[in-house]
Amino acid sequence: MPKKKIMLPADLSRRRFIKSAGAAAAAFTIVPRFVLGGSGYRAPSDMLYVAGIGAGGKGQSDIANFAKSGKAEIAYLCDVDDRRAAKSVASFPKAKYYKDFRAMLDKEHQHIDAVSVSTPDHNHAVQAMASMQLGKHVYVQKPLTHDIYEARVLTEAAKKYKVITQMGNQGASGDGVRQLTEWYNAGLIGEVHTVYCWTNRPVWPQGIPWPDKKAEVPKELDWDLWLGTAPYKDYVEKLVPFNWRGWWDYGTGALGDMGCHIVEPPFRVLGLKYPIDVTSSVGSIYVDQSRRGYFPDSCPPSSYSILTFPTQSGKPTIKLHWMDGGIQPERPEELGANETMGDGGNGAIFIGTKGKMMCGTYGMYPSLLPTSKNKEVNVPQTIKRVPDGADGHYAQWVEACLAGYGKMEVSSPFDIAGPLTETLLMANLAIRSYDIRQPRKDKPDQFDYPGRNIKLLWDGINMKVTNFDEANQFVKREYRQGWKL
């Protein structure tokens, strides 16, 4: 059982606290560095005291990687599902355990330096914002948020509260994206005008109706807390802990799940900002041989989106093609018949005016095309590497938090991760618009689908589709009563 911790009254001076702390050193276990010496203070043996919101699944590996850095103490664990949290609780027996992140932050905020958020997409924003408002550094799993509006708000909050932020797209710290950038900056493939990105996701059900049979909530799960910001629905089987990704109330589909890993390399290499337009088409699920199923609550089984990005004056606009559900681009002619495209199921291909290059998930396996060129070129290394590459993504954030705001760069701060997430979610506007239907005036029992075969024009600064207002309902959702950002 954790020992009792000293709670700091608002009027307790630093001198009085140090005196009382010295007299009662055995009475507590966790005193974060900012309590002892101010926000910029760092002792040589300092540790970052981390609270993990979401302790199972990806949260479990995130927490373990912070601890692996050797400079992070996992001080608190929080999860709505005791079953999922069990391994982390066993691995960090000194960490105090909570189910409600709000209770944890309210009671323990004086003992926390930083917070890791690894929960379903729909609760990322409220958990990260609550932490930042208390001055806590935050690490948030990809995608940064569920909605475009949330991504913008978190990006602005990171600057306002002057905290270290990092999104959990490890490839941003990998050597691959840096190699690709050096090749591009050296002019090896000329000016890129087209990019193809693809994934074999979803590997969970999509394009299906919501189950019509409710189930009994497991005793270890707080279903109401799991729902969080989402509309109330009865618990159903097989939604938790994985298949929520395929439902718009909670997840962001294949694009949200893998886009941050696959689109990040072209986004960074080419210096992309907000897209100006997008078109999308989606795969169909058929109820029978004659008609397509209509399941607007669920993400589609496959999709193909094309986004247009403006570039600097004199350079061609860039078309970025996104494909999921098993759709892949045409193999480049320069790629050998038995050579792997990307990493097989996922990847990105850059097509420039003078050549091509490609990579897999996380920017791994960077390669010029034809691959024989990789042995012929020797471009100097101009971009500093992150120690341990993608595996060092966690330690990098820990080190930056310990150094203090503005002292050390991280690979995926919110001012980069936010616009990237907004771009992916903007494509989802077109995907979701595909299923907007309206009764026909002449035949009320039949429907028109005005969002299909339309190019959405996007005002990125104002977060607004300018030519199809129906799509703007997905920019910012309404939270369930009792929840706010």
VOLUM-557009 format. One record per residue (C-alpha): residue in one letter; y, x, z; residue number from 1. Coordinates in steps of 0.25 Angstrom, whole numbers. Last residue first. Example, Ala and Ser with C-alpha at 12.3 -4.5 7.8 and 13.67 -1.06 7.14 Angstrom:
BEGIN
 aa north  east    up   i
  s    -4    55    29   2
  a   -18    49    31   1
% end
This chain:
BEGIN
 aa north  east    up   i
  l    84   -52   -93 485
  k    80   -65   -87 484
  w    68   -72   -81 483
  g    68   -85   -72 482
  q    66   -95   -84 481
  r    58   -89   -95 480
  y    66   -80  -104 479
  e    72   -84  -117 478
  r    70   -75  -129 477
  k    80   -66  -136 476
  v    78   -62  -150 475
  f    67   -72  -153 474
  q    77   -84  -154 473
  n    84   -76  -164 472
  a    74   -79  -175 471
  e    79   -93  -177 470
  d    93   -87  -181 469
  f    88   -83  -194 468
  n    99   -75  -202 467
  t   106   -67  -191 466
  v    94   -62  -182 465
  k   101   -58  -170 464
  m   101   -46  -160 463
  n   116   -44  -160 462
  i   115   -29  -164 461
  g   102   -31  -172 460
  d   108   -41  -181 459
  w    95   -45  -189 458
  l    92   -52  -202 457
  l    79   -59  -202 456
  k    73   -59  -216 455
  i    66   -72  -219 454
  n    52   -75  -224 453
  r    48   -83  -212 452
  g    58   -87  -201 451
  p    61  -101  -207 450
  y    47  -106  -205 449
  d    47  -120  -210 448
  f    38  -131  -203 447
  q    30  -143  -206 446
  d    29  -156  -198 445
  p    44  -159  -199 444
  k    42  -160  -215 443
  d    56  -162  -221 442
  k    64  -154  -210 441
  r    53  -143  -209 440
  p    50  -140  -195 439
  q    54  -126  -191 438
  r    46  -113  -189 437
  i    48  -100  -183 436
  d    35   -92  -185 435
  y    41   -81  -194 434
  s    53   -80  -184 433
  r    44   -73  -174 432
  i    41   -61  -184 431
  a    55   -60  -188 430
  l    60   -59  -174 429
  n    49   -50  -172 428
  a    56   -40  -181 427
  m    67   -40  -171 426
  l    58   -37  -160 425
  l    54   -24  -167 424
  t    69   -20  -169 423
  e    73   -24  -155 422
  t    62   -16  -149 421
  l    67    -4  -157 420
  p    81    -7  -153 419
  g    77    -7  -138 418
  a    68     5  -139 417
  i    79    14  -143 416
  d    90    10  -133 415
  f    79     7  -124 414
  p    74    21  -123 413
  s    62    25  -131 412
  s    61    40  -131 411
  v    68    44  -118 410
  e    80    53  -117 409
  m    84    61  -104 408
  k    96    61   -95 407
  g   103    48   -99 406
  y    98    40   -87 405
  g    90    49   -77 404
  a    81    61   -78 403
  l    70    53   -70 402
  c    70    42   -80 401
  a    70    51   -91 400
  e    58    58   -86 399
  v    50    45   -84 398
  w    54    40   -98 397
  q    49    53  -104 396
  a    36    53   -96 395
  y    33    39  -102 394
  h    35    43  -116 393
  g    28    56  -114 392
  d    15    50  -120 391
  a    23    48  -133 390
  g    26    63  -134 389
  d    20    71  -123 388
  p    34    77  -121 387
  v    44    70  -129 386
  r    47    78  -142 385
  k    61    83  -145 384
  i    65    80  -159 383
  t    69    91  -169 382
  q    55    96  -172 381
  p    56   104  -185 380
  v    50    97  -198 379
  n    38   105  -204 378
  v    32    98  -216 377
  e    20   101  -224 376
  k     9    97  -214 375
  n    14    83  -212 374
  k    16    82  -227 373
  s     1    80  -229 372
  t     2    67  -222 371
  p     8    61  -234 370
  l    16    56  -228 369
  l    22    61  -215 368
  s    15    59  -202 367
  p    18    55  -188 366
  y     5    52  -180 365
  m    11    44  -169 364
  g    25    37  -170 363
  y    20    28  -158 362
  t    10    21  -168 361
  g     8    29  -181 360
  c    17    37  -190 359
  m    21    38  -204 358
  m    30    46  -214 357
  k    35    44  -228 356
  g    42    51  -239 355
  k    55    54  -246 354
  t    63    41  -246 353
  g    56    37  -233 352
  i    44    28  -229 351
  f    41    28  -214 350
  i    27    23  -210 349
  a    24    18  -196 348
  g    11    16  -189 347
  n     0     7  -183 346
  g   -15     3  -185 345
  g   -18    16  -192 344
  d   -10    27  -185 343
  g     0    27  -196 342
  m    -8    26  -209 341
  t   -20    34  -207 340
  e   -25    44  -218 339
  n   -37    41  -226 338
  a   -30    36  -239 337
  g   -19    47  -237 336
  l    -5    42  -235 335
  e     5    45  -245 334
  e     3    32  -252 333
  p     8    25  -239 332
  r    -2    15  -234 331
  e     4     1  -236 330
  p     9    -5  -223 329
  q     0   -11  -213 328
  i    -2   -25  -208 327
  g   -12   -25  -196 326
  g    -5   -35  -187 325
  d     8   -28  -188 324
  m    18   -23  -199 323
  w    32   -18  -197 322
  h    40   -14  -209 321
  l    53    -6  -207 320
  k    63    -6  -219 319
  i    74     4  -218 318
  t    87     3  -224 317
  p    91    15  -234 316
  k   100    26  -229 315
  g   115    27  -234 314
  s   121    22  -221 313
  q   111    23  -209 312
  t   100    13  -209 311
  p    98    -2  -208 310
  f    84    -7  -203 309
  t    76   -17  -210 308
  l    64   -23  -204 307
  i    51   -28  -211 306
  s    41   -36  -203 305
  y    26   -39  -205 304
  s    18   -47  -195 303
  s     4   -49  -190 302
  p    -3   -58  -180 301
  p    10   -65  -177 300
  c    16   -65  -163 299
  s    12   -78  -155 298
  d    21   -89  -150 297
  p    24   -94  -164 296
  f    10   -97  -167 295
  y    10  -105  -180 294
  g    -4  -104  -187 293
  r    -4  -103  -202 292
  r   -10  -114  -210 291
  s   -21  -116  -221 290
  q   -33  -108  -217 289
  d   -32  -112  -202 288
  v   -24  -108  -190 287
  y   -19   -96  -198 286
  i   -13   -84  -191 285
  s    -2   -78  -200 284
  g     4   -64  -201 283
  v    19   -62  -200 282
  s    30   -59  -209 281
  s    43   -52  -205 280
  t    57   -49  -211 279
  v    67   -41  -203 278
  d    82   -37  -204 277
  i    93   -28  -199 276
  p    84   -19  -190 275
  y    91   -13  -178 274
  k    91     2  -177 273
  l    82    12  -184 272
  g    84    27  -181 271
  l    73    31  -192 270
  v    64    39  -183 269
  r    66    30  -171 268
  f    64    16  -177 267
  p    53    22  -187 266
  p    46    28  -175 265
  e    48    16  -166 264
  v    42     6  -176 263
  i    28     9  -172 262
  h    28    10  -156 261
  c    39     0  -154 260
  g    32    -9  -165 259
  m    19   -10  -158 258
  d    20   -21  -147 257
  g    33   -28  -152 256
  l    28   -28  -167 255
  a    14   -32  -163 254
  g    19   -44  -155 253
  t    32   -45  -146 252
  g    25   -50  -134 251
  y    27   -60  -123 250
  d    33   -74  -128 249
  w    30   -69  -142 248
  w    15   -68  -140 247
  g     6   -57  -146 246
  r     9   -47  -135 245
  w     4   -56  -124 244
  n   -10   -52  -129 243
  f   -11   -40  -119 242
  p   -11   -43  -104 241
  v   -11   -55  -104 240
  l   -12   -66  -115 239
  k   -27   -66  -115 238
  e   -28   -79  -108 237
  v   -17   -89  -106 236
  y    -6   -91   -95 235
  d     2  -103   -96 234
  k    16  -101  -103 233
  y    30   -98   -97 232
  p    40   -93  -106 231
  a    41   -77  -106 230
  t    50   -70   -97 229
  g    40   -67   -86 228
  l    26   -72   -92 227
  w    19   -61   -84 226
  l    27   -65   -71 225
  d    22   -79   -73 224
  w     8   -75   -75 223
  d     6   -67   -63 222
  l    -7   -61   -66 221
  e   -18   -56   -56 220
  k   -23   -71   -54 219
  p   -26   -72   -68 218
  v   -18   -84   -74 217
  e   -28   -95   -78 216
  a   -28   -99   -93 215
  k   -20  -108  -102 214
  k   -26  -113  -115 213
  d   -18  -116  -127 212
  p   -17  -101  -131 211
  w    -4   -98  -138 210
  p    -7   -98  -153 209
  i   -10   -86  -161 208
  g    -3   -76  -170 207
  q    -6   -64  -161 206
  p   -18   -59  -153 205
  w   -18   -45  -149 204
  v   -20   -32  -157 203
  p    -7   -35  -164 202
  r    -5   -24  -169 201
  n   -10   -16  -180 200
  t     4   -10  -182 199
  w    13    -6  -193 198
  c    26     0  -196 197
  y    31     3  -210 196
  v    45    10  -212 195
  t    54    10  -225 194
  h    67    16  -229 193
  v    65    30  -223 192
  e    75    41  -228 191
  g    68    54  -232 190
  i    54    57  -228 189
  l    55    71  -224 188
  g    70    70  -220 187
  a    69    79  -208 186
  n    74    67  -200 185
  y    62    59  -204 184
  w    52    71  -201 183
  e    59    73  -187 182
  t    59    58  -184 181
  l    44    57  -188 180
  q    41    68  -178 179
  r    49    62  -167 178
  v    42    49  -169 177
  g    28    56  -168 176
  d    31    65  -156 175
  g    31    53  -147 174
  s    41    48  -137 173
  a    44    35  -145 172
  g    29    34  -147 171
  q    29    29  -132 170
  n    35    16  -135 169
  g    36    11  -121 168
  m    51     9  -120 167
  q    60    19  -112 166
  t    72    17  -103 165
  i    80    26   -94 164
  v    90    18   -86 163
  k   105    17   -88 162
  y   107     2   -83 161
  k   116    -2   -95 160
  k   109     7  -105 159
  a    95     2  -102 158
  a   101   -12  -101 157
  e   106   -12  -116 156
  t    92    -8  -121 155
  l    86   -19  -112 154
  v    95   -30  -117 153
  r    93   -26  -132 152
  a    78   -26  -130 151
  e    79   -40  -123 150
  y    86   -46  -134 149
  i    76   -41  -144 148
  d    65   -48  -136 147
  h    51   -44  -130 146
  t    56   -30  -125 145
  l    54   -15  -126 144
  p    42   -17  -134 143
  k    37    -8  -129 142
  q    35    -5  -114 141
  v    47    -3  -105 140
  y    51    10   -97 139
  v    63     7   -88 138
  h    72    15   -79 137
  k    77     7   -67 136
  g    91     4   -64 135
  l    89   -10   -58 134
  q    94   -17   -70 133
  m    84    -8   -78 132
  s    72   -14   -71 131
  a    76   -28   -73 130
  m    78   -25   -87 129
  a    65   -19   -90 128
  q    57   -31   -83 127
  v    66   -41   -90 126
  a    64   -34  -104 125
  h    49   -31  -103 124
  n    45   -45  -100 123
  h    42   -51  -113 122
  d    35   -38  -118 121
  p    23   -39  -109 120
  t    24   -28   -98 119
  s    26   -13   -97 118
  v    39   -11   -90 117
  s    41     3   -83 116
  v    51     4   -73 115
  a    59    15   -67 114
  d    65    21   -54 113
  i    59    11   -44 112
  h    61    12   -29 111
  q    74     4   -28 110
  h    68    -7   -37 109
  e    57   -10   -28 108
  k    59   -24   -23 107
  d    67   -30   -35 106
  l    60   -22   -45 105
  m    46   -26   -40 104
  a    50   -40   -38 103
  r    55   -41   -52 102
  f    43   -34   -58 101
  d    34   -45   -52 100
  k    19   -41   -50  99
  y    22   -29   -41  98
  y    14   -17   -37  97
  k    19    -5   -28  96
  a    14     8   -34  95
  k     7    17   -24  94
  p    -7    13   -31  93
  f    -3    18   -45  92
  s   -16    19   -53  91
  a   -22     7   -46  90
  v    -9    -1   -48  89
  s    -9     3   -62  88
  k   -23    -1   -64  87
  a   -21   -14   -58  86
  a    -9   -18   -65  85
  r   -16   -26   -76  84
  r   -24   -34   -66  83
  d   -12   -37   -57  82
  d    -5   -44   -68  81
  v    10   -46   -66  80
  d    12   -31   -66  79
  c    22   -22   -58  78
  l    19    -7   -53  77
  y    28     1   -44  76
  a    30    16   -41  75
  i    23    22   -52  74
  e    29    36   -50  73
  a    34    43   -62  72
  k    36    58   -64  71
  g    22    63   -67  70
  s    23    58   -81  69
  k     9    51   -79  68
  a    15    41   -70  67
  f    24    36   -81  66
  n    11    36   -90  65
  a     3    28   -80  64
  i    14    17   -79  63
  d    14    16   -94  62
  s    -1    15   -95  61
  q    -1     4   -85  60
  g    10    -3   -91  59
  k     3    -3  -104  58
  g    -8   -11   -98  57
  g    -5   -14   -83  56
  a     7   -11   -74  55
  g    18   -19   -80  54
  i    31   -16   -73  53
  g    29    -2   -69  52
  a    39     3   -58  51
  v    42    18   -59  50
  y    47    28   -49  49
  l    51    41   -57  48
  m    48    53   -49  47
  d    57    65   -45  46
  s    51    78   -41  45
  p    64    86   -46  44
  a    73    75   -40  43
  r    81    67   -50  42
  y    94    60   -47  41
  g   101    52   -57  40
  s    99    38   -52  39
  g   103    42   -38  38
  g    96    52   -28  37
  l    85    46   -19  36
  v    85    31   -24  35
  f    86    36   -39  34
  r    73    44   -37  33
  p    64    33   -32  32
  v    59    31   -18  31
  i    45    27   -18  30
  t    35    29    -6  29
  f    41    24     6  28
  a    40    24    21  27
  a    36    39    22  26
  a    50    44    19  25
  a    56    36    30  24
  a    65    46    36  23
  g    69    52    23  22
  a    71    39    17  21
  s    80    35    28  20
  k    89    47    26  19
  i    88    45    10  18
  f    92    31    11  17
  r   104    33    21  16
  r   109    44    11  15
  r   108    35    -1  14
  s   115    23     6  13
  l   108    11     9  12
  d   117    -1     6  11
  a   108    -7    -5  10
  p    96    -7     4   9
  l    85     3    -1   8
  m    70    -2     1   7
  i    61     9     7   6
  k    47     7     3   5
  k    35     3    11   4
  k    22    10     8   3
  p    14     6    -4   2
  m     0     0     0   1
% end
